[in-house]
Amino acid sequence: MALLLKHYPTEYVLLEIPGYVWAVITVLFLLVVRYSEALYRLDLDIIYGRQFKKLEELITDMRALKAQ
């Protein structure tokens, strides 16, 4: 942080972190919050997608057997 402050001085420092670093952290945090549901669904599909597809096929087969 000292090197960063040396090259890019600023008057806004909070907890020894420059204001522009806080701005970047805030923007990244807001992006993660904004797209968290989409990230969750993507992660869920990557991990459990095949199992959900097989479960849907089993339910369809069970309904077909019940109808017979």
Secondary structure as a PSIPRED ss2 file (coil, helix, strand):
# PSIPRED VFORMAT (PSIPRED V4.0)

   1 M C   1.000  0.000  0.000
   2 A H   0.000  1.000  0.000
   3 L H   0.000  1.000  0.000
   4 L H   0.000  1.000  0.000
   5 L H   0.000  1.000  0.000
   6 K H   0.000  1.000  0.000
   7 H H   0.000  1.000  0.000
   8 Y C   1.000  0.000  0.000
   9 P C   1.000  0.000  0.000
  10 T C   1.000  0.000  0.000
  11 E C   1.000  0.000  0.000
  12 Y C   1.000  0.000  0.000
  13 V E   0.000  0.000  1.000
  14 L E   0.000  0.000  1.000
  15 L C   1.000  0.000  0.000
  16 E C   1.000  0.000  0.000
  17 I E   0.000  0.000  1.000
  18 P E   0.000  0.000  1.000
  19 G H   0.000  1.000  0.000
  20 Y H   0.000  1.000  0.000
  21 V H   0.000  1.000  0.000
  22 W H   0.000  1.000  0.000
  23 A H   0.000  1.000  0.000
  24 V H   0.000  1.000  0.000
  25 I H   0.000  1.000  0.000
  26 T H   0.000  1.000  0.000
  27 V H   0.000  1.000  0.000
  28 L H   0.000  1.000  0.000
  29 F H   0.000  1.000  0.000
  30 L H   0.000  1.000  0.000
  31 L H   0.000  1.000  0.000
  32 V H   0.000  1.000  0.000
  33 V H   0.000  1.000  0.000
  34 R H   0.000  1.000  0.000
  35 Y C   1.000  0.000  0.000
  36 S H   0.000  1.000  0.000
  37 E H   0.000  1.000  0.000
  38 A H   0.000  1.000  0.000
  39 L H   0.000  1.000  0.000
  40 Y H   0.000  1.000  0.000
  41 R H   0.000  1.000  0.000
  42 L H   0.000  1.000  0.000
  43 D H   0.000  1.000  0.000
  44 L H   0.000  1.000  0.000
  45 D H   0.000  1.000  0.000
  46 I H   0.000  1.000  0.000
  47 I H   0.000  1.000  0.000
  48 Y H   0.000  1.000  0.000
  49 G H   0.000  1.000  0.000
  50 R H   0.000  1.000  0.000
  51 Q H   0.000  1.000  0.000
  52 F H   0.000  1.000  0.000
  53 K H   0.000  1.000  0.000
  54 K H   0.000  1.000  0.000
  55 L H   0.000  1.000  0.000
  56 E H   0.000  1.000  0.000
  57 E H   0.000  1.000  0.000
  58 L H   0.000  1.000  0.000
  59 I H   0.000  1.000  0.000
  60 T H   0.000  1.000  0.000
  61 D H   0.000  1.000  0.000
  62 M H   0.000  1.000  0.000
  63 R H   0.000  1.000  0.000
  64 A H   0.000  1.000  0.000
  65 L H   0.000  1.000  0.000
  66 K H   0.000  1.000  0.000
  67 A H   0.000  1.000  0.000
  68 Q C   1.000  0.000  0.000
